[in-house]
Amino acid sequence: MIDDRDQKLLEAVQKGLPLCSRPYATLGQSIAMPEAEVISRLTRLKQQGLIKRLGVIVKHKRLGYRANAMVVWNIPDTDVKNLGQQISRFDFVTLCYQRPRHLPEWPYNLFCMIHGKDRNIVLEQLRFMTETCGLTHYERDILFSRRCFKQCGALYKTPASQVLAYG
């Protein structure tokens, strides 16, 4: 169960964490909650499954990253965990995760994102990763972004203070 203090915390955290050395302390100050309590409550809410994760939203275009490629792979289910771990170790890979296939239209089950300032650099990084991890014989597709969609964090409460979604 969540109480009124959890509700206040969820409302505050959905606005994003402040960019500072102690974001939980600053967030806590805004809702009259000590830093340790903020951390403790967020930990409990995550353990209960009410918060799935806390993540960073990076505005890639503002940072000069114009070539953003989602690479999708059709990897045997027995190999997907191992290969996903290998792929995620490259510093130029910003996301790597497994998703279910939707056959027959969508055979891909492993996704990774590469953000780059230049399309040729992204393709070279992908070539290096593909050869290094032994991925050359797996079916894949490279999906370069054509436009940037609005990015926002999880919403936990509607204006009427109702729980809306899990993050």
Secondary structure, 3 states (H helix, E strand, C coil): CCCHHHHHHHHHHCCCCCCCCCHHHHHHHHCCCCHHHHHHHHHHHHHCCCCCCCCCCCCCHHHCCCEEEEEEECCCCCCHHHHHHHHHCCCCEEEEEECCCECCCECCCEEEEEEECCHHHHHHHHHHHHHHCCCCCCCEEEEECCCCCCCCCCCCECCCCCECCCC
